[in-house]
Amino acid sequence: MSDKANDKYHEFNAELKELFDKLKQERDELKVKAHLAKAEIGDKWEVAEDKWQTLKDKNTIIAKSVGKAGGDIGEGFKALGAELKNAYKDIRAGIEASKLTK
């Protein structure tokens, strides 16, 4: 792998790691809050948990992948990350709304 390709690979992996770490932190915070407000948020948490598991699985695959296939998986990882981020946003809004109604 050339130096330029190696640099792009490491930059891409760093970007994916940052996304994964941010989503993990968001998930951990929301997990506690969601447990307390589960009745108000219904099935949203379970859907988000399924996406989280898929994201974790893809993260493991990406960590072991190189080349074009890894890039394709990485793009899917980013798309799933965006979906998960939106799901967490909806859950957080549901939790905040439940605080306002109490």
N, CA, C and O atoms as CSV, one atom per row, in Angstrom:
chain,resi,resn,atom,element,x,y,z
A,1,MET,N,N,0.856,-1.168,0.000
A,1,MET,CA,C,0.000,0.000,0.000
A,1,MET,C,C,0.904,1.233,0.000
A,1,MET,O,O,1.840,1.316,0.794
A,2,SER,N,N,0.625,2.192,-0.889
A,2,SER,CA,C,1.438,3.406,-0.963
A,2,SER,C,C,1.209,4.260,0.279
A,2,SER,O,O,0.237,4.073,1.009
A,3,ASP,N,N,2.129,5.204,0.503
A,3,ASP,CA,C,1.992,6.086,1.662
A,3,ASP,C,C,0.684,6.866,1.602
A,3,ASP,O,O,0.008,7.033,2.617
A,4,LYS,N,N,0.326,7.348,0.402
A,4,LYS,CA,C,-0.906,8.121,0.246
A,4,LYS,C,C,-2.127,7.254,0.551
A,4,LYS,O,O,-3.038,7.682,1.259
A,5,ALA,N,N,-2.140,6.048,0.018
A,5,ALA,CA,C,-3.251,5.130,0.269
A,5,ALA,C,C,-3.299,4.743,1.742
A,5,ALA,O,O,-4.376,4.632,2.329
A,6,ASN,N,N,-2.142,4.542,2.327
A,6,ASN,CA,C,-2.062,4.192,3.742
A,6,ASN,C,C,-2.597,5.336,4.603
A,6,ASN,O,O,-3.325,5.107,5.569
A,7,ASP,N,N,-2.228,6.580,4.241
A,7,ASP,CA,C,-2.722,7.745,4.979
A,7,ASP,C,C,-4.242,7.857,4.868
A,7,ASP,O,O,-4.916,8.131,5.861
A,8,LYS,N,N,-4.787,7.645,3.661
A,8,LYS,CA,C,-6.241,7.706,3.463
A,8,LYS,C,C,-6.936,6.611,4.274
A,8,LYS,O,O,-7.989,6.834,4.870
A,9,TYR,N,N,-6.332,5.437,4.282
A,9,TYR,CA,C,-6.894,4.316,5.034
A,9,TYR,C,C,-6.955,4.653,6.521
A,9,TYR,O,O,-7.975,4.426,7.171
A,10,HIS,N,N,-5.859,5.198,7.059
A,10,HIS,CA,C,-5.824,5.539,8.482
A,10,HIS,C,C,-6.766,6.700,8.795
A,10,HIS,O,O,-7.394,6.725,9.853
A,11,GLU,N,N,-6.862,7.655,7.881
A,11,GLU,CA,C,-7.785,8.779,8.067
A,11,GLU,C,C,-9.229,8.276,8.087
A,11,GLU,O,O,-10.031,8.689,8.924
A,12,PHE,N,N,-9.543,7.388,7.161
A,12,PHE,CA,C,-10.880,6.812,7.089
A,12,PHE,C,C,-11.196,6.032,8.358
A,12,PHE,O,O,-12.281,6.170,8.923
A,13,ASN,N,N,-10.249,5.214,8.806
A,13,ASN,CA,C,-10.456,4.447,10.036
A,13,ASN,C,C,-10.616,5.356,11.244
A,13,ASN,O,O,-11.423,5.070,12.128
A,14,ALA,N,N,-9.853,6.456,11.296
A,14,ALA,CA,C,-9.974,7.403,12.406
A,14,ALA,C,C,-11.353,8.054,12.401
A,14,ALA,O,O,-11.959,8.251,13.454
A,15,GLU,N,N,-11.843,8.384,11.208
A,15,GLU,CA,C,-13.170,8.980,11.080
A,15,GLU,C,C,-14.251,8.010,11.552
A,15,GLU,O,O,-15.174,8.402,12.266
A,16,LEU,N,N,-14.134,6.754,11.154
A,16,LEU,CA,C,-15.107,5.746,11.579
A,16,LEU,C,C,-15.033,5.506,13.082
A,16,LEU,O,O,-16.062,5.330,13.734
A,17,LYS,N,N,-13.823,5.498,13.634
A,17,LYS,CA,C,-13.665,5.304,15.079
A,17,LYS,C,C,-14.303,6.453,15.843
A,17,LYS,O,O,-14.962,6.235,16.859
A,18,GLU,N,N,-14.111,7.679,15.358
A,18,GLU,CA,C,-14.708,8.841,16.017
A,18,GLU,C,C,-16.235,8.739,15.992
A,18,GLU,O,O,-16.892,8.990,17.002
A,19,LEU,N,N,-16.796,8.372,14.837
A,19,LEU,CA,C,-18.240,8.196,14.731
A,19,LEU,C,C,-18.713,7.114,15.692
A,19,LEU,O,O,-19.689,7.309,16.416
A,20,PHE,N,N,-18.028,5.979,15.702
A,20,PHE,CA,C,-18.393,4.872,16.583
A,20,PHE,C,C,-18.337,5.303,18.046
A,20,PHE,O,O,-19.259,5.016,18.809
A,21,ASP,N,N,-17.264,5.990,18.447
A,21,ASP,CA,C,-17.105,6.418,19.837
A,21,ASP,C,C,-18.195,7.401,20.255
A,21,ASP,O,O,-18.725,7.307,21.362
A,22,LYS,N,N,-18.531,8.347,19.370
A,22,LYS,CA,C,-19.594,9.313,19.687
A,22,LYS,C,C,-20.939,8.613,19.843
A,22,LYS,O,O,-21.700,8.900,20.767
A,23,LEU,N,N,-21.218,7.695,18.929
A,23,LEU,CA,C,-22.480,6.967,19.017
A,23,LEU,C,C,-22.528,6.077,20.250
A,23,LEU,O,O,-23.586,5.927,20.862
A,24,LYS,N,N,-21.409,5.490,20.617
A,24,LYS,CA,C,-21.364,4.658,21.821
A,24,LYS,C,C,-21.660,5.497,23.056
A,24,LYS,O,O,-22.423,5.074,23.925
A,25,GLN,N,N,-21.062,6.682,23.139
A,25,GLN,CA,C,-21.303,7.559,24.282
A,25,GLN,C,C,-22.775,7.974,24.334
A,25,GLN,O,O,-23.400,7.939,25.394
A,26,GLU,N,N,-23.319,8.365,23.181
A,26,GLU,CA,C,-24.728,8.750,23.107
A,26,GLU,C,C,-25.617,7.589,23.532
A,26,GLU,O,O,-26.577,7.774,24.280
A,27,ARG,N,N,-25.293,6.390,23.050
A,27,ARG,CA,C,-26.061,5.198,23.388
A,27,ARG,C,C,-26.025,4.934,24.891
A,27,ARG,O,O,-27.058,4.667,25.505
A,28,ASP,N,N,-24.845,5.008,25.471
A,28,ASP,CA,C,-24.707,4.735,26.898
A,28,ASP,C,C,-25.533,5.711,27.735
A,28,ASP,O,O,-26.190,5.314,28.697
A,29,GLU,N,N,-25.493,6.996,27.357
A,29,GLU,CA,C,-26.266,8.004,28.086
A,29,GLU,C,C,-27.766,7.757,27.931
A,29,GLU,O,O,-28.526,7.821,28.898
A,30,LEU,N,N,-28.172,7.475,26.697
A,30,LEU,CA,C,-29.595,7.269,26.443
A,30,LEU,C,C,-30.118,5.971,27.036
A,30,LEU,O,O,-31.294,5.871,27.384
A,31,LYS,N,N,-29.251,4.984,27.151
A,31,LYS,CA,C,-29.680,3.698,27.701
A,31,LYS,C,C,-30.226,3.881,29.114
A,31,LYS,O,O,-31.261,3.317,29.466
A,32,VAL,N,N,-29.531,4.663,29.906
A,32,VAL,CA,C,-29.979,4.922,31.275
A,32,VAL,C,C,-31.294,5.696,31.265
A,32,VAL,O,O,-32.246,5.341,31.959
A,33,LYS,N,N,-31.326,6.760,30.464
A,33,LYS,CA,C,-32.533,7.587,30.402
A,33,LYS,C,C,-33.709,6.820,29.809
A,33,LYS,O,O,-34.844,6.967,30.262
A,34,ALA,N,N,-33.437,6.004,28.800
A,34,ALA,CA,C,-34.503,5.242,28.153
A,34,ALA,C,C,-35.111,4.223,29.109
A,34,ALA,O,O,-36.316,3.976,29.082
A,35,HIS,N,N,-34.283,3.647,29.937
A,35,HIS,CA,C,-34.793,2.691,30.917
A,35,HIS,C,C,-35.819,3.371,31.819
A,35,HIS,O,O,-36.843,2.784,32.168
A,36,LEU,N,N,-35.530,4.610,32.189
A,36,LEU,CA,C,-36.430,5.349,33.066
A,36,LEU,C,C,-37.703,5.804,32.347
A,36,LEU,O,O,-38.753,5.955,32.971
A,37,ALA,N,N,-37.605,6.018,31.051
A,37,ALA,CA,C,-38.742,6.548,30.300
A,37,ALA,C,C,-39.257,5.563,29.253
A,37,ALA,O,O,-39.854,5.973,28.257
A,38,LYS,N,N,-39.033,4.280,29.469
A,38,LYS,CA,C,-39.341,3.269,28.456
A,38,LYS,C,C,-40.808,3.300,28.022
A,38,LYS,O,O,-41.104,3.110,26.843
A,39,ALA,N,N,-41.702,3.529,28.933
A,39,ALA,CA,C,-43.119,3.547,28.579
A,39,ALA,C,C,-43.430,4.648,27.573
A,39,ALA,O,O,-44.284,4.477,26.703
A,40,GLU,N,N,-42.737,5.777,27.693
A,40,GLU,CA,C,-43.007,6.908,26.812
A,40,GLU,C,C,-42.400,6.733,25.424
A,40,GLU,O,O,-42.922,7.277,24.451
A,41,ILE,N,N,-41.319,5.993,25.321
A,41,ILE,CA,C,-40.641,5.903,24.025
A,41,ILE,C,C,-40.967,4.628,23.260
A,41,ILE,O,O,-40.564,4.473,22.108
A,42,GLY,N,N,-41.685,3.726,23.890
A,42,GLY,CA,C,-42.154,2.526,23.205
A,42,GLY,C,C,-41.051,1.703,22.570
A,42,GLY,O,O,-40.047,1.386,23.207
A,43,ASP,N,N,-41.252,1.365,21.315
A,43,ASP,CA,C,-40.348,0.461,20.607
A,43,ASP,C,C,-39.137,1.154,20.009
A,43,ASP,O,O,-38.260,0.480,19.469
A,44,LYS,N,N,-39.059,2.467,20.085
A,44,LYS,CA,C,-37.938,3.185,19.467
A,44,LYS,C,C,-36.594,2.686,19.992
A,44,LYS,O,O,-35.632,2.567,19.233
A,45,TRP,N,N,-36.532,2.397,21.280
A,45,TRP,CA,C,-35.268,1.944,21.857
A,45,TRP,C,C,-34.855,0.598,21.270
A,45,TRP,O,O,-33.686,0.401,20.936
A,46,GLU,N,N,-35.797,-0.321,21.143
A,46,GLU,CA,C,-35.472,-1.647,20.607
A,46,GLU,C,C,-34.984,-1.560,19.161
A,46,GLU,O,O,-34.048,-2.262,18.780
A,47,VAL,N,N,-35.610,-0.706,18.359
A,47,VAL,CA,C,-35.172,-0.511,16.972
A,47,VAL,C,C,-33.748,0.041,16.959
A,47,VAL,O,O,-32.900,-0.419,16.195
A,48,ALA,N,N,-33.497,1.034,17.816
A,48,ALA,CA,C,-32.156,1.622,17.900
A,48,ALA,C,C,-31.138,0.582,18.368
A,48,ALA,O,O,-30.009,0.572,17.879
A,49,GLU,N,N,-31.511,-0.280,19.291
A,49,GLU,CA,C,-30.600,-1.321,19.771
A,49,GLU,C,C,-30.241,-2.305,18.657
A,49,GLU,O,O,-29.098,-2.751,18.563
A,50,ASP,N,N,-31.223,-2.643,17.813
A,50,ASP,CA,C,-30.935,-3.519,16.671
A,50,ASP,C,C,-29.929,-2.858,15.733
A,50,ASP,O,O,-28.998,-3.507,15.257
A,51,LYS,N,N,-30.119,-1.567,15.471
A,51,LYS,CA,C,-29.183,-0.832,14.617
A,51,LYS,C,C,-27.810,-0.753,15.276
A,51,LYS,O,O,-26.790,-0.864,14.596
A,52,TRP,N,N,-27.775,-0.562,16.589
A,52,TRP,CA,C,-26.505,-0.502,17.311
A,52,TRP,C,C,-25.742,-1.815,17.150
A,52,TRP,O,O,-24.536,-1.809,16.904
A,53,GLN,N,N,-26.439,-2.932,17.288
A,53,GLN,CA,C,-25.785,-4.237,17.153
A,53,GLN,C,C,-25.221,-4.411,15.746
A,53,GLN,O,O,-24.107,-4.904,15.575
A,54,THR,N,N,-25.995,-4.003,14.742
A,54,THR,CA,C,-25.518,-4.075,13.359
A,54,THR,C,C,-24.286,-3.205,13.177
A,54,THR,O,O,-23.324,-3.612,12.526
A,55,LEU,N,N,-24.315,-2.004,13.753
A,55,LEU,CA,C,-23.178,-1.088,13.663
A,55,LEU,C,C,-21.942,-1.699,14.317
A,55,LEU,O,O,-20.845,-1.618,13.766
A,56,LYS,N,N,-22.115,-2.309,15.490
A,56,LYS,CA,C,-20.985,-2.959,16.164
A,56,LYS,C,C,-20.415,-4.084,15.307
A,56,LYS,O,O,-19.198,-4.231,15.192
A,57,ASP,N,N,-21.299,-4.872,14.709
A,57,ASP,CA,C,-20.850,-5.974,13.854
A,57,ASP,C,C,-20.078,-5.447,12.652
A,57,ASP,O,O,-19.029,-5.987,12.300
A,58,LYS,N,N,-20.592,-4.396,12.021
A,58,LYS,CA,C,-19.899,-3.810,10.865
A,58,LYS,C,C,-18.573,-3.199,11.283
A,58,LYS,O,O,-17.600,-3.259,10.533
A,59,ASN,N,N,-18.524,-2.614,12.467
A,59,ASN,CA,C,-17.277,-2.024,12.952
A,59,ASN,C,C,-16.196,-3.099,13.059
A,59,ASN,O,O,-15.041,-2.855,12.710
A,60,THR,N,N,-16.561,-4.265,13.533
A,60,THR,CA,C,-15.617,-5.377,13.634
A,60,THR,C,C,-15.137,-5.798,12.248
A,60,THR,O,O,-13.951,-6.058,12.047
A,61,ILE,N,N,-16.057,-5.862,11.302
A,61,ILE,CA,C,-15.695,-6.240,9.929
A,61,ILE,C,C,-14.763,-5.202,9.321
A,61,ILE,O,O,-13.764,-5.555,8.692
A,62,ILE,N,N,-15.083,-3.925,9.504
A,62,ILE,CA,C,-14.264,-2.848,8.941
A,62,ILE,C,C,-12.858,-2.893,9.510
A,62,ILE,O,O,-11.878,-2.699,8.790
A,63,ALA,N,N,-12.767,-3.148,10.799
A,63,ALA,CA,C,-11.455,-3.192,11.443
A,63,ALA,C,C,-10.571,-4.274,10.824
A,63,ALA,O,O,-9.345,-4.169,10.849
A,64,LYS,N,N,-11.192,-5.302,10.276
A,64,LYS,CA,C,-10.438,-6.410,9.686
A,64,LYS,C,C,-10.309,-6.295,8.166
A,64,LYS,O,O,-9.585,-7.074,7.546
A,65,SER,N,N,-11.003,-5.332,7.568
A,65,SER,CA,C,-11.045,-5.218,6.106
A,65,SER,C,C,-10.045,-4.204,5.589
A,65,SER,O,O,-9.674,-3.261,6.287
A,66,VAL,N,N,-9.620,-4.412,4.367
A,66,VAL,CA,C,-8.780,-3.446,3.664
A,66,VAL,C,C,-9.275,-3.351,2.230
A,66,VAL,O,O,-10.007,-4.219,1.753
A,67,GLY,N,N,-8.865,-2.280,1.546
A,67,GLY,CA,C,-9.181,-2.142,0.131
A,67,GLY,C,C,-10.608,-1.724,-0.133
A,67,GLY,O,O,-11.275,-1.165,0.738
A,68,LYS,N,N,-11.071,-1.994,-1.332
A,68,LYS,CA,C,-12.378,-1.551,-1.824
A,68,LYS,C,C,-13.526,-2.081,-0.985
A,68,LYS,O,O,-14.451,-1.335,-0.662
A,69,ALA,N,N,-13.482,-3.341,-0.631
A,69,ALA,CA,C,-14.571,-3.918,0.152
A,69,ALA,C,C,-14.708,-3.202,1.483
A,69,ALA,O,O,-15.823,-2.940,1.935
A,70,GLY,N,N,-13.596,-2.887,2.108
A,70,GLY,CA,C,-13.638,-2.162,3.377
A,70,GLY,C,C,-14.261,-0.795,3.206
A,70,GLY,O,O,-15.007,-0.344,4.075
A,71,GLY,N,N,-13.966,-0.119,2.088
A,71,GLY,CA,C,-14.553,1.193,1.818
A,71,GLY,C,C,-16.052,1.107,1.626
A,71,GLY,O,O,-16.791,1.956,2.126
A,72,ASP,N,N,-16.517,0.086,0.903
A,72,ASP,CA,C,-17.951,-0.105,0.706
A,72,ASP,C,C,-18.646,-0.363,2.037
A,72,ASP,O,O,-19.709,0.194,2.311
A,73,ILE,N,N,-18.050,-1.195,2.845
A,73,ILE,CA,C,-18.607,-1.476,4.167
A,73,ILE,C,C,-18.592,-0.206,5.004
A,73,ILE,O,O,-19.534,0.075,5.744
A,74,GLY,N,N,-17.507,0.561,4.877
A,74,GLY,CA,C,-17.390,1.807,5.633
A,74,GLY,C,C,-18.483,2.795,5.283
A,74,GLY,O,O,-19.005,3.477,6.164
A,75,GLU,N,N,-18.841,2.883,4.002
A,75,GLU,CA,C,-19.924,3.780,3.598
A,75,GLU,C,C,-21.253,3.305,4.185
A,75,GLU,O,O,-22.068,4.120,4.618
A,76,GLY,N,N,-21.469,2.001,4.200
A,76,GLY,CA,C,-22.663,1.456,4.835
A,76,GLY,C,C,-22.673,1.744,6.327
A,76,GLY,O,O,-23.719,2.022,6.914
A,77,PHE,N,N,-21.494,1.672,6.930
A,77,PHE,CA,C,-21.330,1.977,8.352
A,77,PHE,C,C,-21.746,3.418,8.621
A,77,PHE,O,O,-22.474,3.698,9.574
A,78,LYS,N,N,-21.274,4.331,7.769
A,78,LYS,CA,C,-21.622,5.746,7.940
A,78,LYS,C,C,-23.125,5.967,7.800
A,78,LYS,O,O,-23.720,6.717,8.574
A,79,ALA,N,N,-23.739,5.313,6.812
A,79,ALA,CA,C,-25.179,5.461,6.606
A,79,ALA,C,C,-25.952,4.930,7.809
A,79,ALA,O,O,-26.896,5.566,8.277
A,80,LEU,N,N,-25.553,3.772,8.302
A,80,LEU,CA,C,-26.207,3.210,9.479
A,80,LEU,C,C,-25.971,4.105,10.687
A,80,LEU,O,O,-26.863,4.284,11.516
A,81,GLY,N,N,-24.775,4.666,10.786
A,81,GLY,CA,C,-24.483,5.598,11.873
A,81,GLY,C,C,-25.397,6.806,11.838
A,81,GLY,O,O,-25.854,7.268,12.883
A,82,ALA,N,N,-25.669,7.324,10.651
A,82,ALA,CA,C,-26.577,8.466,10.512
A,82,ALA,C,C,-27.993,8.077,10.936
A,82,ALA,O,O,-28.674,8.854,11.607
A,83,GLU,N,N,-28.441,6.876,10.548
A,83,GLU,CA,C,-29.757,6.395,10.971
A,83,GLU,C,C,-29.824,6.275,12.487
A,83,GLU,O,O,-30.814,6.663,13.108
A,84,LEU,N,N,-28.771,5.738,13.071
A,84,LEU,CA,C,-28.729,5.549,14.514
A,84,LEU,C,C,-28.708,6.892,15.235
A,84,LEU,O,O,-29.358,7.059,16.267
A,85,LYS,N,N,-27.967,7.835,14.695
A,85,LYS,CA,C,-27.929,9.180,15.274
A,85,LYS,C,C,-29.334,9.789,15.286
A,85,LYS,O,O,-29.741,10.392,16.279
A,86,ASN,N,N,-30.071,9.633,14.188
A,86,ASN,CA,C,-31.443,10.144,14.129
A,86,ASN,C,C,-32.358,9.407,15.100
A,86,ASN,O,O,-33.222,10.019,15.727
A,87,ALA,N,N,-32.172,8.099,15.225
A,87,ALA,CA,C,-32.975,7.330,16.176
A,87,ALA,C,C,-32.717,7.811,17.598
A,87,ALA,O,O,-33.652,7.959,18.384
A,88,TYR,N,N,-31.447,8.055,17.930
A,88,TYR,CA,C,-31.117,8.564,19.259
A,88,TYR,C,C,-31.709,9.952,19.475
A,88,TYR,O,O,-32.152,10.278,20.577
A,89,LYS,N,N,-31.716,10.761,18.433
A,89,LYS,CA,C,-32.307,12.100,18.526
A,89,LYS,C,C,-33.802,11.986,18.851
A,89,LYS,O,O,-34.310,12.711,19.707
A,90,ASP,N,N,-34.503,11.073,18.166
A,90,ASP,CA,C,-35.928,10.861,18.428
A,90,ASP,C,C,-36.165,10.357,19.847
A,90,ASP,O,O,-37.099,10.794,20.520
A,91,ILE,N,N,-35.320,9.441,20.295
A,91,ILE,CA,C,-35.463,8.906,21.653
A,91,ILE,C,C,-35.234,10.008,22.676
A,91,ILE,O,O,-35.994,10.145,23.635
A,92,ARG,N,N,-34.176,10.798,22.463
A,92,ARG,CA,C,-33.892,11.901,23.383
A,92,ARG,C,C,-35.075,12.874,23.425
A,92,ARG,O,O,-35.456,13.343,24.497
A,93,ALA,N,N,-35.657,13.176,22.260
A,93,ALA,CA,C,-36.812,14.076,22.205
A,93,ALA,C,C,-37.989,13.481,22.974
A,93,ALA,O,O,-38.701,14.197,23.678
A,94,GLY,N,N,-38.190,12.175,22.840
A,94,GLY,CA,C,-39.256,11.515,23.589
A,94,GLY,C,C,-39.034,11.572,25.085
A,94,GLY,O,O,-39.974,11.766,25.855
A,95,ILE,N,N,-37.790,11.402,25.493
A,95,ILE,CA,C,-37.459,11.480,26.918
A,95,ILE,C,C,-37.684,12.897,27.425
A,95,ILE,O,O,-38.274,13.097,28.487
A,96,GLU,N,N,-37.213,13.881,26.661
A,96,GLU,CA,C,-37.387,15.279,27.062
A,96,GLU,C,C,-38.868,15.644,27.114
A,96,GLU,O,O,-39.294,16.357,28.023
A,97,ALA,N,N,-39.654,15.168,26.155
A,97,ALA,CA,C,-41.087,15.450,26.140
A,97,ALA,C,C,-41.765,14.838,27.362
A,97,ALA,O,O,-42.681,15.433,27.931
A,98,SER,N,N,-41.316,13.655,27.764
A,98,SER,CA,C,-41.931,13.020,28.933
A,98,SER,C,C,-41.615,13.793,30.201
A,98,SER,O,O,-42.408,13.785,31.142
A,99,LYS,N,N,-40.464,14.464,30.242
A,99,LYS,CA,C,-40.129,15.300,31.399
A,99,LYS,C,C,-41.046,16.506,31.472
A,99,LYS,O,O,-41.433,16.932,32.560
A,100,LEU,N,N,-41.396,17.058,30.313
A,100,LEU,CA,C,-42.242,18.241,30.268
A,100,LEU,C,C,-43.673,17.938,30.673
A,100,LEU,O,O,-44.366,18.811,31.194
A,101,THR,N,N,-44.124,16.711,30.439
A,101,THR,CA,C,-45.504,16.366,30.748
A,101,THR,C,C,-45.685,15.917,32.192
A,101,THR,O,O,-46.808,15.687,32.642
A,102,LYS,N,N,-44.596,15.795,32.901
A,102,LYS,CA,C,-44.700,15.338,34.300
A,102,LYS,C,C,-44.555,16.475,35.254
A,102,LYS,O,O,-44.617,16.276,36.467
